[in-house]
Amino acid sequence: TAGITQAPTSQILAAGRSMTLRCTQDMRHNAMYWYRQDLGLGLRLIHYSNTAGTTGKGEVPDGYSVSRANTDDFPLTLASAVPSQTSVYFCASSDDDTDTQYFGPGTRLTVL
Amino acid sequence: GQNIDQPTEMTATEGAIVQINCTYQTSGFNGLFWYQQHAGEAPTFLSYNVLDGLEEKGRFSSFLSRSKGYSYLLLKELQMKDSASYLCAVRDSNYQLIWGAGTKLIIKP
């Protein structure tokens, strides 16, 4: 079982460009999440989805959008990247019974 | 506002015991999680507490006091592979996880 996969592993992006970070899970979890992790700060929730077809805003949603067309995929899009979006991005899904979150390996994004 | 406090960094010796504390102030409480995160890797689940008391799982134990807004993670018989960051997270009244910044644990031989 792969669990959660993310792509790309890392990326350097010019400011003003758009980019989509991909996330796929094979655990059939209903809820999925996107976090960013910056040095000295806790994980901060960007967007979440409680089930396919629905999405919600987290703590730091500005500059990001998500979609949830099906259970498995939860892509995160940066429409016009800015240097402050340089971070490590983690996708997660949670077990329906225990609510425990399981994380993908992360995408390290640098915006120049 | 909502707040999770953990020490930034701790150092311990291989074979010893270490206690990592976490205090929280959140809008509601629906459980507390501890995660381990090795450098450059994703967080992985360690433990979950929703009732007061101690939960033991092998070398790791986690304690919760809801009245004090306090938890700790106890690691026994420390091994070099335990060098990692330990993240405390509280699920609030909206069932969202609020994360602490993590405690970097350094194990010395």
Interface residues (C-beta under 8 A of the other chain):
Chain A: G40 L41 G42 L43 R44 L45 Y48 G58 F90 T98 D99 T100 Q101 Y102 F103 G104 P105 G106
Chain B: I4 G31 F33 E41 A42 P43 T44 F45 Y48 L87 A89 R91 Y95 Q96 L97 I98 W99 G100 A101 G102
